[in-house]
Amino acid sequence: MTYCVAITMDAGLVFCSDSRTNAGVDQVSTYSKMFHFKIADERELIILSAGNLATTQAVVSQVKRDIRDEALTSLKTLPDISEAASYLGEISRLEQEKHSSVGGPNAGASFEASFIIGGQIGSDKPRLAMVYPQGNHITTSKDTPYLQIGESKYGKPILDRILNRTTSLENASRCALVSMDSTMRSNLTVGPPIELAVYPTDSFATTRFRYDDDDDYLRDLKKAWDQYLIEAFDRLPPLQWSDAQSPGE
Amino acid sequence: MTYCVAITMDAGLVFCSDSRTNAGVDQVSTYSKMFHFKIADERELIILSAGNLATTQAVVSQVKRDIRDEALTSLKTLPDISEAASYLGEISRLEQEKHSSVGGPNAGASFEASFIIGGQIGSDKPRLAMVYPQGNHITTSKDTPYLQIGESKYGKPILDRILNRTTSLENASRCALVSMDSTMRSNLTVGPPIELAVYPTDSFATTRFRYDDDDDYLRDLKKAWDQYLIEAFDRLPPLQWSDAQSPGE
């Protein structure tokens, strides 16, 4: 399993991903799911991946090959994030089809993968898109400033409560890390190292962080969050015992 | 969909359930999923239900009928929560089989239901059990003092962070309500009224609350929690920008 989240705000973009992959609980490995593409001085793109590892590796390799070989269509030439998402979706779809042809030895097997692609291209503002296994994609909206792939449910409530378009990059980064922490506690197949990338609007420079299992900052963050939550709990309005109803049924 | 959670602590038990049922998004109704059984002065039991509404209603009717008819085996006679859970599981399994017989017109259809049963019987300490659709059941442990049925993922992280055996009934109640609020925000098919039941150990008296959509207390609780979370966020240790890595691939 995987958990990746990307957030878009006026101030820029934040990306966060775990690094655990598994095929069954006894075949667990560590692979980065964050791929950073810096192209000239006017393109900064990040791809996050989830799903079948063979598919995501093949897709990312193809994307890199197209850049290296100066292909007509590549992350170097596509005019905006939406077309970059279509391009990524097409490669992903073709890669999946290759291995799951009807009637072949793998008929019925699933090699699905999802991606988030985001960044800034030229004078366009920073954008995010999520690419479905089927190759189509969606983007963020004013009301939903984030996209998730993989094990998304555990980490969603905190995003809904904290994020909006005016959130600072600092707060969005911490929110992504707390969302990741909630997911790791509840799903063993999501795990460190955690990668975080912060892209300030118009900077064309991404700052990346990598947190291992025993990272001091991550431990401090978890500990502080646990403590502040408990303090927040203690301050919540007390139950109104006068509202109690007489036992029925 | 449904979300129900039950918590066991040294101080007693807390139960919380939503009241929305749906068959598709355009067929939404309101039904209580919490059933309270007060039997003589030495038995206090609560059942929470999730899953197919026809199944859960049939099961609860049978449970009530067995009590009324003074059946040999009923919640009135069973010696402990574990046997009560087996009894409930058996009724549920038989009810499901009745309607999904192989080869019949409903072959392959699912009438699954899950239950949480908890309470105190005589001098035994208060206990909880969760009954699977297959009729078997599990109980809580020292490290996992709660059970959930239905849409459980969104509301789980807050339970993991707050609850343990020594949590007060007051805090567990608020934790259950916050967990419910997180779930309602993220899944439209979980909705009010919210029911809450609080059972203090050895009291043989359950206090029940019902919160409608526009309930003042629930609104205050949500608002306070949102505000305290944002305050807690602002206090979290700042990102260590010195940890940033040079952009790589």
HADDOCK unambig.tbl for C-alpha pairs under 7 A between the chains (distance, minus, plus):
assign (segid A and resid 35 and name CA) (segid B and resid 249 and name CA) 6.20 0.50 0.50
assign (segid A and resid 36 and name CA) (segid B and resid 249 and name CA) 5.69 0.50 0.50
assign (segid A and resid 153 and name CA) (segid B and resid 153 and name CA) 5.78 0.50 0.50
assign (segid A and resid 153 and name CA) (segid B and resid 154 and name CA) 5.34 0.50 0.50
assign (segid A and resid 154 and name CA) (segid B and resid 153 and name CA) 5.34 0.50 0.50
assign (segid A and resid 154 and name CA) (segid B and resid 154 and name CA) 4.93 0.50 0.50
assign (segid A and resid 154 and name CA) (segid B and resid 156 and name CA) 6.87 0.50 0.50
assign (segid A and resid 154 and name CA) (segid B and resid 157 and name CA) 6.38 0.50 0.50
assign (segid A and resid 156 and name CA) (segid B and resid 154 and name CA) 6.88 0.50 0.50
assign (segid A and resid 157 and name CA) (segid B and resid 154 and name CA) 6.39 0.50 0.50
assign (segid A and resid 157 and name CA) (segid B and resid 182 and name CA) 5.57 0.50 0.50
assign (segid A and resid 157 and name CA) (segid B and resid 186 and name CA) 6.92 0.50 0.50
assign (segid A and resid 161 and name CA) (segid B and resid 226 and name CA) 6.49 0.50 0.50
assign (segid A and resid 162 and name CA) (segid B and resid 230 and name CA) 6.59 0.50 0.50
assign (segid A and resid 170 and name CA) (segid B and resid 239 and name CA) 6.91 0.50 0.50
assign (segid A and resid 182 and name CA) (segid B and resid 157 and name CA) 5.56 0.50 0.50
assign (segid A and resid 186 and name CA) (segid B and resid 157 and name CA) 6.91 0.50 0.50
assign (segid A and resid 206 and name CA) (segid B and resid 247 and name CA) 6.93 0.50 0.50
assign (segid A and resid 207 and name CA) (segid B and resid 244 and name CA) 6.11 0.50 0.50
assign (segid A and resid 207 and name CA) (segid B and resid 245 and name CA) 6.89 0.50 0.50
assign (segid A and resid 207 and name CA) (segid B and resid 247 and name CA) 6.82 0.50 0.50
assign (segid A and resid 208 and name CA) (segid B and resid 244 and name CA) 5.47 0.50 0.50
assign (segid A and resid 208 and name CA) (segid B and resid 245 and name CA) 5.38 0.50 0.50
assign (segid A and resid 208 and name CA) (segid B and resid 247 and name CA) 6.45 0.50 0.50
assign (segid A and resid 209 and name CA) (segid B and resid 243 and name CA) 6.56 0.50 0.50
assign (segid A and resid 209 and name CA) (segid B and resid 244 and name CA) 4.97 0.50 0.50
assign (segid A and resid 209 and name CA) (segid B and resid 245 and name CA) 5.79 0.50 0.50
assign (segid A and resid 221 and name CA) (segid B and resid 236 and name CA) 6.42 0.50 0.50
assign (segid A and resid 221 and name CA) (segid B and resid 237 and name CA) 6.14 0.50 0.50
assign (segid A and resid 224 and name CA) (segid B and resid 236 and name CA) 6.31 0.50 0.50
assign (segid A and resid 225 and name CA) (segid B and resid 236 and name CA) 6.79 0.50 0.50
assign (segid A and resid 226 and name CA) (segid B and resid 161 and name CA) 6.47 0.50 0.50
assign (segid A and resid 228 and name CA) (segid B and resid 232 and name CA) 5.64 0.50 0.50
assign (segid A and resid 230 and name CA) (segid B and resid 162 and name CA) 6.58 0.50 0.50
assign (segid A and resid 232 and name CA) (segid B and resid 228 and name CA) 5.64 0.50 0.50
assign (segid A and resid 236 and name CA) (segid B and resid 221 and name CA) 6.39 0.50 0.50
assign (segid A and resid 236 and name CA) (segid B and resid 224 and name CA) 6.33 0.50 0.50
assign (segid A and resid 236 and name CA) (segid B and resid 225 and name CA) 6.79 0.50 0.50
assign (segid A and resid 237 and name CA) (segid B and resid 221 and name CA) 6.11 0.50 0.50
assign (segid A and resid 239 and name CA) (segid B and resid 170 and name CA) 6.92 0.50 0.50
assign (segid A and resid 243 and name CA) (segid B and resid 209 and name CA) 6.56 0.50 0.50
assign (segid A and resid 244 and name CA) (segid B and resid 207 and name CA) 6.12 0.50 0.50
assign (segid A and resid 244 and name CA) (segid B and resid 208 and name CA) 5.47 0.50 0.50
assign (segid A and resid 244 and name CA) (segid B and resid 209 and name CA) 4.96 0.50 0.50
assign (segid A and resid 245 and name CA) (segid B and resid 207 and name CA) 6.89 0.50 0.50
assign (segid A and resid 245 and name CA) (segid B and resid 208 and name CA) 5.37 0.50 0.50
assign (segid A and resid 245 and name CA) (segid B and resid 209 and name CA) 5.79 0.50 0.50
assign (segid A and resid 247 and name CA) (segid B and resid 206 and name CA) 6.97 0.50 0.50
assign (segid A and resid 247 and name CA) (segid B and resid 207 and name CA) 6.89 0.50 0.50
assign (segid A and resid 247 and name CA) (segid B and resid 208 and name CA) 6.51 0.50 0.50
assign (segid A and resid 249 and name CA) (segid B and resid 35 and name CA) 6.46 0.50 0.50
assign (segid A and resid 249 and name CA) (segid B and resid 36 and name CA) 5.62 0.50 0.50
assign (segid A and resid 249 and name CA) (segid B and resid 37 and name CA) 6.75 0.50 0.50
